[in-house]
Amino acid sequence: MLTLKQITEQTDIVIAGLKKKHFKNAEEAIAQAISLNDDRKKAQAQLDNNLAEGKVLAAKIGQAMKAGNKDEAEQAKAKVAELKVAAAELEAKKEQAENDLTALLCTIPNIPYPEVPEGTCAEDNWVVKSNLKECVIGQDTVGNWTCNPQNGEAKVPHWELAKKYNLIDFDLGVKITGAGFPVYIGKGAQLQRALINFFLAEANKAGYTEIMPPTVVNQASGYGTGQLPDKEGQMYHCEVDDLYLIPTAEVPVTNIYRDVILDEKQLPIKNCAYTECFRREAGSYGKDVRGLNRLHEFSKIEIVRIDTPEHSAESHKEMLAHVEGLLQKLELPYRILRLCGGDQSFTSAICYDFEVYSEAQGRWLEVSSVSNFDTYQANRLKCRYRKAGEKKAELCHTLNGSALALPRIVAAILENNQTEKGIRIPKALVPYTGFEMID
């Protein structure tokens, strides 16, 4: 969440950032936060004064008792009793202000960096790069990047290819669990496993330490990375144990560093993790959910970094280059978008999406989001670091990205590599699949 220092010292910048994210009632929310913080500080100041006065009275009682002045001692004791009652009321007032302030801050999103484009939805995102030859990158009259791929011959969509080659059984998944839980079979399962191993091997080469975390988390973990209370409706909740199935490995991996003070020399920390991910995707329907386009359970490799504020921008660039390198090695048509303020997540300060082109569907499919959260998550996590020779600990920056999510990668591989003889496997993936063709 936003820090009180940001809100009180950079009020105009915070309000402008919230407006760029199209957060409603930005001025009112920030004014309320400042007011609650003032109430908290006022109560604390009065408590401090009470404490100081109580110490003076305690000394006075001792002196009066030694002097045999019982009346004066009793008067001082009565005043101390009044101070204790007042202190209890002030403590309750301060605690209420703190609780109300924390609850309010949890509803206020992160503010975007200055380079984040203005905009309200996906159509306003900027395409900053593409490897598609037919994709012309330019700027239109309102300053937004446009990219219009020219679709070639109509091709078979991945859900039909999956059925033809007996790779994925969507109906069987419905029988066992429900829609959005496909069953991978034979070479379809082998392709999944190959991609997982390929992505983990590439992350290892790039210096990421692999983590195998739990796939269920507690409320504190969901709160720490910002899924709670913002996205509880999208998470599967185990009510008896009050645990949540993870929507991404970002949640358990980042929470490793909750309530931790790191040494600066440990940073940047680079972790990766393969997990199954679970998302309710409530309200999703139509063509966007067909086949592998939108699932309730899917495999994903996540990369996470914990860094200093001074180096986090460089870490973000390195993460973007890593994801782009994966798509290049998989020989997929891709583009990179810088998300506009209105299309960014609740917690991100800046985010780039990677999309692969679906030849058969004639549209782009998101396969990765790579975000820098600045201090927003770290403030919730109390994830800090200490510079050499300094006592005061500072908030870290946290970053994460998909590297990569499998469903739409599989869809793109099937659709873009189909031939008369079968489906060609990208060369970089063959050592992991053990076969060059699906036929």
C-alpha positions as a Python dict, from the first residue, in 0.01 Angstrom:
ca = {
    (1, 'M'): (0, 0, 0),
    (2, 'L'): (101, 362, -34),
    (3, 'T'): (318, 494, 246),
    (4, 'L'): (204, 778, 469),
    (5, 'K'): (517, 967, 364),
    (6, 'Q'): (404, 952, 1),
    (7, 'I'): (53, 1064, 89),
    (8, 'T'): (151, 1350, 320),
    (9, 'E'): (461, 1479, 138),
    (10, 'Q'): (359, 1417, -224),
    (11, 'T'): (-16, 1464, -199),
    (12, 'D'): (-66, 1624, -542),
    (13, 'I'): (149, 1361, -716),
    (14, 'V'): (-43, 1079, -544),
    (15, 'I'): (-382, 1224, -639),
    (16, 'A'): (-270, 1275, -1000),
    (17, 'G'): (-143, 914, -1011),
    (18, 'L'): (-468, 778, -874),
    (19, 'K'): (-659, 974, -1137),
    (20, 'K'): (-436, 823, -1408),
    (21, 'K'): (-542, 483, -1274),
    (22, 'H'): (-902, 607, -1284),
    (23, 'F'): (-950, 553, -913),
    (24, 'K'): (-1276, 716, -813),
    (25, 'N'): (-1286, 984, -542),
    (26, 'A'): (-907, 1016, -527),
    (27, 'E'): (-914, 1354, -351),
    (28, 'E'): (-1166, 1236, -92),
    (29, 'A'): (-976, 915, -16),
    (30, 'I'): (-643, 1093, 28),
    (31, 'A'): (-802, 1370, 238),
    (32, 'Q'): (-958, 1105, 459),
    (33, 'A'): (-625, 924, 493),
    (34, 'I'): (-452, 1248, 596),
    (35, 'S'): (-731, 1324, 845),
    (36, 'L'): (-710, 978, 1003),
    (37, 'N'): (-334, 1007, 1023),
    (38, 'D'): (-374, 1344, 1197),
    (39, 'D'): (-619, 1186, 1444),
    (40, 'R'): (-370, 908, 1512),
    (41, 'K'): (-82, 1152, 1566),
    (42, 'K'): (-294, 1379, 1787),
    (43, 'A'): (-397, 1086, 2008),
    (44, 'Q'): (-35, 969, 2028),
    (45, 'A'): (81, 1318, 2125),
    (46, 'Q'): (-179, 1335, 2401),
    (47, 'L'): (-72, 991, 2524),
    (48, 'D'): (289, 1106, 2534),
    (49, 'N'): (188, 1415, 2733),
    (50, 'N'): (-11, 1197, 2973),
    (51, 'L'): (284, 970, 3021),
    (52, 'A'): (514, 1263, 3093),
    (53, 'E'): (263, 1414, 3337),
    (54, 'G'): (219, 1076, 3504),
    (55, 'K'): (595, 1050, 3566),
    (56, 'V'): (596, 1395, 3726),
    (57, 'L'): (300, 1304, 3947),
    (58, 'A'): (462, 975, 4049),
    (59, 'A'): (766, 1165, 4170),
    (60, 'K'): (539, 1414, 4347),
    (61, 'I'): (354, 1132, 4527),
    (62, 'G'): (683, 990, 4653),
    (63, 'Q'): (800, 1328, 4778),
    (64, 'A'): (465, 1400, 4950),
    (65, 'M'): (464, 1063, 5123),
    (66, 'K'): (819, 1117, 5253),
    (67, 'A'): (716, 1459, 5381),
    (68, 'G'): (408, 1309, 5548),
    (69, 'N'): (175, 1522, 5333),
    (70, 'K'): (-98, 1264, 5280),
    (71, 'D'): (-355, 1507, 5134),
    (72, 'E'): (-116, 1620, 4863),
    (73, 'A'): (-25, 1258, 4788),
    (74, 'E'): (-392, 1157, 4762),
    (75, 'Q'): (-463, 1448, 4526),
    (76, 'A'): (-175, 1341, 4304),
    (77, 'K'): (-297, 979, 4307),
    (78, 'A'): (-645, 1094, 4204),
    (79, 'K'): (-493, 1286, 3914),
    (80, 'V'): (-293, 978, 3811),
    (81, 'A'): (-616, 776, 3811),
    (82, 'E'): (-779, 1036, 3585),
    (83, 'L'): (-481, 1019, 3351),
    (84, 'K'): (-513, 639, 3332),
    (85, 'V'): (-879, 666, 3234),
    (86, 'A'): (-796, 931, 2975),
    (87, 'A'): (-504, 721, 2848),
    (88, 'A'): (-732, 422, 2795),
    (89, 'E'): (-972, 639, 2595),
    (90, 'L'): (-688, 791, 2393),
    (91, 'E'): (-538, 446, 2326),
    (92, 'A'): (-875, 326, 2196),
    (93, 'K'): (-908, 639, 1983),
    (94, 'K'): (-559, 594, 1841),
    (95, 'E'): (-617, 225, 1769),
    (96, 'Q'): (-947, 303, 1594),
    (97, 'A'): (-778, 569, 1380),
    (98, 'E'): (-496, 325, 1292),
    (99, 'N'): (-740, 48, 1201),
    (100, 'D'): (-955, 283, 993),
    (101, 'L'): (-645, 421, 822),
    (102, 'T'): (-510, 73, 736),
    (103, 'A'): (-849, -36, 604),
    (104, 'L'): (-869, 276, 388),
    (105, 'L'): (-513, 239, 254),
    (106, 'C'): (-595, -117, 149),
    (107, 'T'): (-862, 20, -86),
    (108, 'I'): (-627, 272, -252),
    (109, 'P'): (-424, 133, -546),
    (110, 'N'): (-61, 196, -625),
    (111, 'I'): (17, 504, -832),
    (112, 'P'): (167, 459, -1179),
    (113, 'Y'): (508, 580, -1287),
    (114, 'P'): (520, 895, -1506),
    (115, 'E'): (597, 693, -1821),
    (116, 'V'): (273, 496, -1790),
    (117, 'P'): (39, 609, -2070),
    (118, 'E'): (-296, 772, -2010),
    (119, 'G'): (-593, 550, -2089),
    (120, 'T'): (-888, 360, -1954),
    (121, 'C'): (-874, 13, -2114),
    (122, 'A'): (-673, -237, -2320),
    (123, 'E'): (-731, -39, -2639),
    (124, 'D'): (-524, 245, -2491),
    (125, 'N'): (-214, 35, -2421),
    (126, 'W'): (100, 113, -2614),
    (127, 'V'): (260, -151, -2836),
    (128, 'V'): (630, -83, -2793),
    (129, 'K'): (777, -377, -2982),
    (130, 'S'): (682, -667, -3208),
    (131, 'N'): (871, -935, -3400),
    (132, 'L'): (590, -987, -3652),
    (133, 'K'): (709, -882, -3999),
    (134, 'E'): (362, -774, -4105),
    (135, 'C'): (319, -569, -3789),
    (136, 'V'): (368, -199, -3850),
    (137, 'I'): (450, -4, -3536),
    (138, 'G'): (366, 364, -3530),
    (139, 'Q'): (181, 628, -3338),
    (140, 'D'): (-169, 743, -3417),
    (141, 'T'): (-305, 1094, -3366),
    (142, 'V'): (-370, 1047, -2993),
    (143, 'G'): (-20, 916, -2927),
    (144, 'N'): (-104, 547, -2880),
    (145, 'W'): (95, 277, -3052),
    (146, 'T'): (-91, 68, -3307),
    (147, 'C'): (-9, -272, -3449),
    (148, 'N'): (-215, -446, -3718),
    (149, 'P'): (-95, -796, -3809),
    (150, 'Q'): (-205, -926, -4147),
    (151, 'N'): (-357, -1267, -4100),
    (152, 'G'): (-246, -1530, -4350),
    (153, 'E'): (-443, -1838, -4452),
    (154, 'A'): (-715, -1946, -4212),
    (155, 'K'): (-581, -2220, -3986),
    (156, 'V'): (-729, -2472, -3744),
    (157, 'P'): (-779, -2344, -3385),
    (158, 'H'): (-594, -2521, -3107),
    (159, 'W'): (-903, -2684, -2954),
    (160, 'E'): (-965, -2868, -3281),
    (161, 'L'): (-596, -2961, -3313),
    (162, 'A'): (-599, -3089, -2955),
    (163, 'K'): (-889, -3317, -3041),
    (164, 'K'): (-743, -3427, -3375),
    (165, 'Y'): (-410, -3534, -3223),
    (166, 'N'): (-558, -3647, -2888),
    (167, 'L'): (-356, -3393, -2688),
    (168, 'I'): (-615, -3236, -2458),
    (169, 'D'): (-960, -3358, -2354),
    (170, 'F'): (-1177, -3065, -2248),
    (171, 'D'): (-1491, -3276, -2207),
    (172, 'L'): (-1316, -3519, -1975),
    (173, 'G'): (-1207, -3226, -1762),
    (174, 'V'): (-1572, -3115, -1735),
    (175, 'K'): (-1668, -3468, -1626),
    (176, 'I'): (-1400, -3485, -1357),
    (177, 'T'): (-1416, -3127, -1227),
    (178, 'G'): (-1590, -2872, -1450),
    (179, 'A'): (-1527, -2629, -1732),
    (180, 'G'): (-1180, -2475, -1731),
    (181, 'F'): (-999, -2785, -1598),
    (182, 'P'): (-864, -2967, -1907),
    (183, 'V'): (-702, -3311, -1907),
    (184, 'Y'): (-371, -3332, -2097),
    (185, 'I'): (-301, -3665, -2267),
    (186, 'G'): (4, -3829, -2426),
    (187, 'K'): (211, -3580, -2622),
    (188, 'G'): (-10, -3301, -2489),
    (189, 'A'): (103, -3386, -2134),
    (190, 'Q'): (462, -3428, -2253),
    (191, 'L'): (450, -3085, -2419),
    (192, 'Q'): (331, -2932, -2091),
    (193, 'R'): (610, -3096, -1896),
    (194, 'A'): (867, -2998, -2160),
    (195, 'L'): (765, -2633, -2141),
    (196, 'I'): (784, -2636, -1760),
    (197, 'N'): (1133, -2785, -1768),
    (198, 'F'): (1244, -2549, -2046),
    (199, 'F'): (1125, -2238, -1863),
    (200, 'L'): (1283, -2350, -1534),
    (201, 'A'): (1612, -2434, -1707),
    (202, 'E'): (1620, -2092, -1873),
    (203, 'A'): (1544, -1920, -1542),
    (204, 'N'): (1826, -2116, -1379),
    (205, 'K'): (2067, -2001, -1651),
    (206, 'A'): (1959, -1643, -1582),
    (207, 'G'): (2052, -1677, -1216),
    (208, 'Y'): (1711, -1740, -1059),
    (209, 'T'): (1698, -1968, -757),
    (210, 'E'): (1415, -2219, -791),
    (211, 'I'): (1153, -2235, -516),
    (212, 'M'): (887, -2503, -472),
    (213, 'P'): (626, -2324, -258),
    (214, 'P'): (285, -2431, -124),
    (215, 'T'): (-11, -2373, -358),
    (216, 'V'): (-240, -2265, -75),
    (217, 'V'): (-177, -1955, 135),
    (218, 'N'): (-320, -1788, 442),
    (219, 'Q'): (-489, -1447, 462),
    (220, 'A'): (-170, -1271, 566),
    (221, 'S'): (3, -1386, 248),
    (222, 'G'): (-288, -1280, 28),
    (223, 'Y'): (-287, -943, 200),
    (224, 'G'): (90, -903, 168),
    (225, 'T'): (95, -913, -212),
    (226, 'G'): (-235, -731, -260),
    (227, 'Q'): (-468, -1013, -364),
    (228, 'L'): (-668, -951, -47),
    (229, 'P'): (-892, -770, 3),
    (230, 'D'): (-895, -665, -366),
    (231, 'K'): (-936, -999, -547),
    (232, 'E'): (-1094, -1241, -300),
    (233, 'G'): (-1381, -1300, -544),
    (234, 'Q'): (-1134, -1438, -800),
    (235, 'M'): (-961, -1676, -559),
    (236, 'Y'): (-1072, -2022, -455),
    (237, 'H'): (-1129, -2017, -79),
    (238, 'C'): (-1099, -2321, 148),
    (239, 'E'): (-1346, -2193, 408),
    (240, 'V'): (-1294, -2454, 681),
    (241, 'D'): (-922, -2380, 705),
    (242, 'D'): (-948, -2020, 582),
    (243, 'L'): (-684, -2080, 316),
    (244, 'Y'): (-672, -1967, -47),
    (245, 'L'): (-557, -2150, -360),
    (246, 'I'): (-290, -1935, -520),
    (247, 'P'): (-367, -1741, -841),
    (248, 'T'): (8, -1718, -910),
    (249, 'A'): (336, -1823, -749),
    (250, 'E'): (400, -1453, -691),
    (251, 'V'): (197, -1483, -370),
    (252, 'P'): (387, -1754, -178),
    (253, 'V'): (730, -1667, -319),
    (254, 'T'): (711, -1294, -241),
    (255, 'N'): (573, -1372, 105),
    (256, 'I'): (896, -1555, 187),
    (257, 'Y'): (1027, -1205, 257),
    (258, 'R'): (732, -1084, 467),
    (259, 'D'): (851, -927, 796),
    (260, 'V'): (1214, -971, 690),
    (261, 'I'): (1497, -718, 702),
    (262, 'L'): (1758, -798, 436),
    (263, 'D'): (2116, -679, 400),
    (264, 'E'): (2170, -461, 94),
    (265, 'K'): (2441, -699, -26),
    (266, 'Q'): (2176, -975, -58),
    (267, 'L'): (1990, -775, -323),
    (268, 'P'): (1868, -827, -584),
    (269, 'I'): (1712, -1156, -480),
    (270, 'K'): (1603, -1358, -783),
    (271, 'N'): (1358, -1647, -740),
    (272, 'C'): (1155, -1857, -982),
    (273, 'A'): (885, -2114, -919),
    (274, 'Y'): (666, -2357, -1110),
    (275, 'T'): (319, -2403, -965),
    (276, 'E'): (-32, -2481, -1064),
    (277, 'C'): (-242, -2164, -1048),
    (278, 'F'): (-612, -2134, -971),
    (279, 'R'): (-847, -1855, -1074),
    (280, 'R'): (-1224, -1850, -1058),
    (281, 'E'): (-1245, -1612, -1356),
    (282, 'A'): (-1596, -1516, -1250),
    (283, 'G'): (-1792, -1345, -1525),
    (284, 'S'): (-1577, -1478, -1811),
    (285, 'Y'): (-1767, -1608, -2110),
    (286, 'G'): (-1775, -1631, -2490),
    (287, 'K'): (-1486, -1676, -2732),
    (288, 'D'): (-1230, -1555, -2477),
    (289, 'V'): (-1274, -1871, -2269),
    (290, 'R'): (-1277, -2130, -2546),
    (291, 'G'): (-1014, -2403, -2535),
    (292, 'L'): (-702, -2292, -2349),
    (293, 'N'): (-778, -1922, -2371),
    (294, 'R'): (-896, -1889, -2010),
    (295, 'L'): (-871, -2169, -1756),
    (296, 'H'): (-948, -2212, -1387),
    (297, 'E'): (-636, -2424, -1331),
    (298, 'F'): (-316, -2386, -1529),
    (299, 'S'): (61, -2425, -1505),
    (300, 'K'): (288, -2122, -1481),
    (301, 'I'): (649, -2039, -1409),
    (302, 'E'): (690, -1713, -1218),
    (303, 'I'): (999, -1499, -1171),
    (304, 'V'): (1019, -1275, -863),
    (305, 'R'): (1274, -1016, -761),
    (306, 'I'): (1334, -824, -440),
    (307, 'D'): (1555, -522, -503),
    (308, 'T'): (1670, -178, -392),
    (309, 'P'): (1483, 129, -518),
    (310, 'E'): (1797, 240, -704),
    (311, 'H'): (1831, -84, -902),
    (312, 'S'): (1471, -199, -951),
    (313, 'A'): (1429, -28, -1291),
    (314, 'E'): (1731, -220, -1419),
    (315, 'S'): (1588, -542, -1274),
    (316, 'H'): (1263, -474, -1457),
    (317, 'K'): (1449, -435, -1788),
    (318, 'E'): (1635, -761, -1727),
    (319, 'M'): (1309, -942, -1655),
    (320, 'L'): (1153, -807, -1975),
    (321, 'A'): (1455, -921, -2175),
    (322, 'H'): (1432, -1267, -2016),
    (323, 'V'): (1066, -1314, -2113),
    (324, 'E'): (1127, -1182, -2463),
    (325, 'G'): (1415, -1426, -2501),
    (326, 'L'): (1186, -1717, -2416),
    (327, 'L'): (937, -1618, -2686),
    (328, 'Q'): (1217, -1576, -2937),
    (329, 'K'): (1350, -1923, -2861),
    (330, 'L'): (1000, -2065, -2902),
    (331, 'E'): (984, -1892, -3244),
    (332, 'L'): (648, -1733, -3167),
    (333, 'P'): (509, -1409, -3308),
    (334, 'Y'): (486, -1169, -3015),
    (335, 'R'): (442, -809, -2918),
    (336, 'I'): (515, -611, -2600),
    (337, 'L'): (269, -360, -2457),
    (338, 'R'): (315, -92, -2197),
    (339, 'L'): (-13, -87, -2010),
    (340, 'C'): (-202, 237, -1966),
    (341, 'G'): (-308, 360, -1622),
    (342, 'G'): (-662, 228, -1646),
    (343, 'D'): (-554, -122, -1751),
    (344, 'Q'): (-287, -173, -1486),
    (345, 'S'): (-335, -399, -1188),
    (346, 'F'): (-425, -264, -846),
    (347, 'T'): (-71, -308, -713),
    (348, 'S'): (160, -229, -1006),
    (349, 'A'): (349, 95, -1066),
    (350, 'I'): (437, -6, -1422),
    (351, 'C'): (353, -318, -1620),
    (352, 'Y'): (438, -462, -1959),
    (353, 'D'): (229, -739, -2116),
    (354, 'F'): (362, -992, -2363),
    (355, 'E'): (116, -1126, -2618),
    (356, 'V'): (154, -1402, -2876),
    (357, 'Y'): (-39, -1401, -3198),
    (358, 'S'): (-303, -1668, -3251),
    (359, 'E'): (-298, -1743, -3621),
    (360, 'A'): (-620, -1940, -3620),
    (361, 'Q'): (-815, -1704, -3395),
    (362, 'G'): (-676, -1392, -3559),
    (363, 'R'): (-602, -1218, -3230),
    (364, 'W'): (-341, -1160, -2964),
    (365, 'L'): (-324, -1370, -2648),
    (366, 'E'): (-161, -1243, -2329),
    (367, 'V'): (104, -1483, -2196),
    (368, 'S'): (295, -1269, -1945),
    (369, 'S'): (273, -956, -1734),
    (370, 'V'): (599, -819, -1595),
    (371, 'S'): (547, -562, -1320),
    (372, 'N'): (741, -336, -1087),
    (373, 'F'): (541, -268, -770),
    (374, 'D'): (784, -10, -628),
    (375, 'T'): (737, -12, -247),
    (376, 'Y'): (362, -88, -261),
    (377, 'Q'): (382, -461, -182),
    (378, 'A'): (688, -419, 39),
    (379, 'N'): (499, -176, 262),
    (380, 'R'): (224, -434, 314),
    (381, 'L'): (478, -713, 360),
    (382, 'K'): (711, -507, 581),
    (383, 'C'): (988, -627, 350),
    (384, 'R'): (1287, -405, 416),
    (385, 'Y'): (1662, -385, 371),
    (386, 'R'): (1940, -212, 557),
    (387, 'K'): (2234, -38, 394),
    (388, 'A'): (2581, -110, 528),
    (389, 'G'): (2662, 99, 835),
    (390, 'E'): (2307, 232, 876),
    (391, 'K'): (2057, 148, 1150),
    (392, 'K'): (1738, 249, 975),
    (393, 'A'): (1582, -8, 742),
    (394, 'E'): (1418, 102, 415),
    (395, 'L'): (1142, -56, 208),
    (396, 'C'): (1248, -283, -77),
    (397, 'H'): (1103, -282, -426),
    (398, 'T'): (928, -601, -543),
    (399, 'L'): (889, -720, -903),
    (400, 'N'): (740, -1024, -1069),
    (401, 'G'): (644, -1168, -1405),
    (402, 'S'): (521, -1479, -1580),
    (403, 'A'): (801, -1666, -1753),
    (404, 'L'): (576, -1811, -1877),
    (405, 'A'): (209, -1909, -1839),
    (406, 'L'): (156, -2229, -2034),
    (407, 'P'): (-202, -2247, -2171),
    (408, 'R'): (-180, -1975, -2436),
    (409, 'I'): (180, -2068, -2517),
    (410, 'V'): (57, -2419, -2595),
    (411, 'A'): (-229, -2272, -2800),
    (412, 'A'): (14, -2055, -2999),
    (413, 'I'): (259, -2342, -3058),
    (414, 'L'): (-20, -2566, -3187),
    (415, 'E'): (-179, -2301, -3408),
    (416, 'N'): (133, -2135, -3547),
    (417, 'N'): (330, -2454, -3613),
    (418, 'Q'): (68, -2670, -3780),
    (419, 'T'): (173, -2828, -4111),
    (420, 'E'): (32, -3088, -4346),
    (421, 'K'): (245, -3351, -4168),
    (422, 'G'): (153, -3243, -3815),
    (423, 'I'): (257, -2987, -3560),
    (424, 'R'): (622, -2886, -3559),
    (425, 'I'): (794, -2849, -3220),
    (426, 'P'): (1023, -2543, -3186),
    (427, 'K'): (1390, -2646, -3201),
    (428, 'A'): (1469, -2512, -2853),
    (429, 'L'): (1197, -2734, -2708),
    (430, 'V'): (1290, -3062, -2881),
    (431, 'P'): (1553, -3162, -2618),
    (432, 'Y'): (1275, -3139, -2359),
    (433, 'T'): (995, -3309, -2556),
    (434, 'G'): (1204, -3585, -2709),
    (435, 'F'): (1011, -3549, -3037),
    (436, 'E'): (1013, -3301, -3325),
    (437, 'M'): (657, -3346, -3450),
    (438, 'I'): (311, -3413, -3315),
    (439, 'D'): (147, -3634, -3580),
}
